[in-house]
Amino acid sequence: MSSTAHSFTFIDLFAGIGGFHAALSALGGECVYASEIDEAAAKIYQHNWEMEVAGDIVPETDPVVKVPPHDVLAAGFPCQPFSKSGFQRGMDEARGTLFWNILRILEEHRPSLVLLENVRNIAGPRHAHEWQVIIRSLRELGYQVSSTPAVFSPHLLPPSMGGRPQVRERVFIVGTYVGTEQSHKEVDPVVRNRPIDGWNPQDWVLSDYLQDEDEIADRANYDLTPAEQHWVRVWSEFVLRLRAAGVQKLPGFPIWVDHFRHIDSLVVPDGTPAWKANFLRKNAQFYTEHEELLNRWLDDFDELEDLPASRRKFEWQAQDAASLEDCIMHFRPSGIRVKRPTYVPALVAITQTTILGKPLRRITPREAARLQGLPDSFEFPGQPDSASYKQLGNGVNAGVVYHVARAEMARSGNARWESTLRSSSESFDV
């Protein structure tokens, strides 16, 4: 997974369990410092990467004294509101935030490359001020960065280059140190939010990344509860009966059983939001068109009275799939969402683990780790699965980091990265 000789050094801030470490060590880097405030995640990091992990850098202390010189600073930093008082310039505006500590380290050590990752919303309208401060502050320290967000997801990267079947759009802020005379020149984002090398994301085969059933330890832990199995059975019958009746296109809008009624009797209360009124009308029209079939289905399952309110809602996003067995599912507050089994939604640090239609079970932590580009040798000893899911949901996809880092090294024009690019593969291979 990593080269025998190290061609550069890096530090790993807000390190989680080590997605950056997986990618940068595969490029030939040596990690000389890592920090993570979450003790459980730090233990997993220490176990897998065999190095000590410092507590998180915090605004009340000067981080410079802790951090050794390095060539690359990597950080999946948290986004915090920055002061807008007087719209001050540069680092002072970020003082008191964790991002300020990153700036202090950059100011002191001037690593050749900075590689930051954050959620998509960091570049959205609600965080416009934070985005401006981040870009301006990095440029004032001499780093050439794009003011256009570099958004990318592992499902856009072909498997031959380390991609994975997971839609996980993240923003990357990547900069090369060029000095303050050059750093304010605008550059294009290091990556674009589109498939690489003609790859078609619809060609993903999720089953390629699943474990064989007989190799899953404690297999019963991933089975659905009897109640959850009943929910799936109810909605599986819904789909099968519509298909048998010749319905080629299932509704793309949310199905709300509690609002099934004949279109002629529909009354939309005054003040109902337009989006909800639209869904009410669509549900009524759908019910009217298939009233006899739907009434039999409801009657066979006791009007769904034993289903919680959120499970009486159904979101079909699986196009022409024949049944729930052919799909993946998520139990969401908004209902049971069904998708085609090409790629999964982003792993999240809450209990919305992807459910496979066949075999009917949740994905395992090992499978979730594969979707984050971590090797099967990566371990989660001594902790419950819920903690592993949380850590993976908070993590960064290693294959994407590898791709983004190589792209920045290649375009930097810095001769120091030529040997790294020559000695490393274009493909991220775990």
Secondary structure, DSSP 4 states (H G I P E B T S, - for coil): ---SS--EEEEEES-TT-HHHHHHHHTTEEEEEEB-S-HHHHHHHHHHH-S--BPPP-TTS-GGGTPPP-SEEEE-PPP-PPP-GGG--GGGGGTTSHHHHHHHHHHHH--SEEEEEEEGGGGSGGGHHHHHHHHHHHHHTTEE--SS-EEE-GGGS-GGGT--SB---EEEEEEEE--TTTTTS----SS-SS-STT--GGG--GGGGSPPGGG-TTGGGGBPPHHHHHHHHHHHHHHHHHHHTT--S--SSPEEGGG---GGG----TT--HHHHHHHHHHHHHHHHTHHHHHHHHHHTGGGTTS-GGGGEEEEE-TT-SSGGGSEEEEETTEEEEE-SSSBPPP-SSS---EETTTTEEPPHHHHHHHTT--TT---TTS-HHHHHHHHHTS--HHHHHHHHHHHHHHS--GGGHHHHHHS-SS---
